[in-house]
């Protein structure tokens, strides 16, 4: 008998290069170094910390002081001690990050749901309000690591 080398291919449940189109935090046990292999990350966090940041980045190590430095690609949502509002940090790795402040969305102790969708545009939903960004966003083909950081 000869071996064609395709045996493992025949028994795969999904094609090798297929990425899921939707991923929720509840579907995962996220650990340091988790990789986002889809176009949508959504979840929920409680805003009762000093600093709460979550999202995706091309760097496996997260710098909470210089969030998304000049050569790093990613999208991070949450808040820091520097602002009383929720913020969105985004960068495509070509220069300084861009910070968007969600108007009238103060940090508080309530639960907040979010969704980060990366296709040709960046679609961010925070507490049901959708905002679309077209510049300074990572590519949907970049390898993005899931980032979770908080200080309570």
C-alpha positions in Angstrom: 0.0 0.0 0.0 1.2 3.5 -0.7 0.5 6.5 1.4 -0.7 9.6 -0.3 -0.2 12.0 2.6 -3.8 13.2 2.6 -5.2 10.9 5.3 -5.1 13.6 8.0 -6.7 16.1 5.6 -9.7 13.8 5.0 -10.6 13.5 8.7 -10.4 17.2 9.6 -13.6 18.7 10.7 -12.9 22.1 9.1 -10.5 23.2 6.4 -7.1 24.1 7.7 -7.2 27.9 6.9 -10.8 28.6 8.0 -11.1 31.2 10.8 -14.2 31.6 12.8 -16.2 34.7 11.9 -17.4 35.4 15.4 -15.8 34.9 18.8 -17.2 35.7 22.3 -15.3 36.0 25.5 -17.8 33.5 27.0 -16.7 30.9 24.5 -13.1 31.0 25.7 -10.9 30.6 28.6 -8.6 33.5 27.8 -5.0 33.1 29.0 -2.0 35.3 28.4 -1.0 34.9 24.8 -4.4 33.9 23.5 -4.7 34.7 19.8 -7.8 36.3 18.1 -8.4 34.3 15.0 -11.7 35.9 14.0 -13.0 39.3 13.1 -15.2 40.0 16.2 -14.3 40.0 19.9 -17.2 40.7 22.3 -17.6 40.5 26.0 -18.6 42.3 29.2 -16.7 43.8 32.0 -17.6 45.6 35.2 -16.4 49.2 35.5 -15.4 49.3 39.1 -11.7 49.3 38.8 -8.9 51.9 38.7 -7.9 50.7 35.2 -9.7 48.3 33.0 -8.5 47.6 29.5 -9.4 44.8 27.1 -9.0 44.2 23.3 -6.5 42.9 20.9 -2.8 43.8 20.1 0.0 42.5 17.9 2.2 42.5 21.0 2.0 39.6 23.5 3.2 41.9 26.3 0.9 44.8 27.2 2.4 48.1 28.2 -0.2 49.8 30.4 1.7 53.1 30.5 2.2 53.4 26.7 -0.9 51.7 25.4 -0.4 50.7 21.8 3.0 52.3 21.2 4.0 53.7 17.8 4.9 50.4 16.1 2.2 48.3 17.7 -1.1 47.4 16.0 -4.3 46.9 18.0 -7.6 48.0 19.5 -8.0 48.4 23.2 -11.2 49.5 25.0 -11.7 50.5 28.6 -10.5 53.3 30.9 -7.4 54.5 32.8 -6.9 56.9 35.7 -6.2 59.7 33.2 -9.8 60.1 32.1 -13.2 59.9 33.7 -14.6 58.5 30.5 -14.4 55.2 28.6 -11.8 55.4 25.8 -10.8 53.4 22.7 -7.1 53.2 21.8 -6.3 52.2 18.2 -3.2 52.0 16.1 -2.1 50.5 12.8 1.6 50.5 13.7 2.5 53.5 11.5 2.8 56.1 14.2 1.3 57.4 17.5 -1.9 55.8 18.7 -5.3 57.5 18.3 -7.5 57.8 21.4 -11.2 58.2 21.1 -13.2 59.2 24.1 -16.8 57.9 24.3 -18.9 61.0 25.0 -21.1 60.9 28.0 -20.0 57.4 29.0 -18.4 57.8 32.4 -16.6 55.0 34.2 -18.8 53.6 36.9 -19.6 50.3 38.7 -22.1 49.0 36.1 -21.6 46.1 33.7 -20.6 47.3 30.2 -20.9 45.1 27.1 -18.5 45.7 24.2 -17.8 44.4 20.7 -14.8 45.0 18.6 -15.2 44.0 14.9 -12.3 44.3 12.4 -13.0 43.9 8.7 -12.2 46.6 6.2 -13.3 49.0 8.9 -13.3 48.9 12.7 -16.7 48.6 14.3 -16.9 49.2 18.1 -20.0 48.8 20.1 -20.1 49.8 23.7 -23.3 49.4 25.7 -25.3 49.2 22.4 -23.9 52.3 20.8 -22.0 51.6 17.6 -19.1 53.6 16.3 -17.2 53.0 13.1 -13.6 53.9 12.4 -11.9 53.8 9.0 -8.4 55.0 9.8 -5.5 53.9 12.0 -6.9 50.4 12.4 -5.1 47.0 12.3 -5.6 44.8 9.3 -8.0 41.8 9.7 -5.1 39.6 8.5 -2.8 40.7 11.4 -2.1 38.2 14.2 -3.8 39.8 17.2 -3.4 38.6 20.8 -6.2 39.1 23.3 -5.4 41.6 26.0 -7.1 41.8 29.4 -5.7 44.1 32.1 -7.3 45.5 35.2 -6.3 47.0 38.5 -9.0 47.1 41.3 
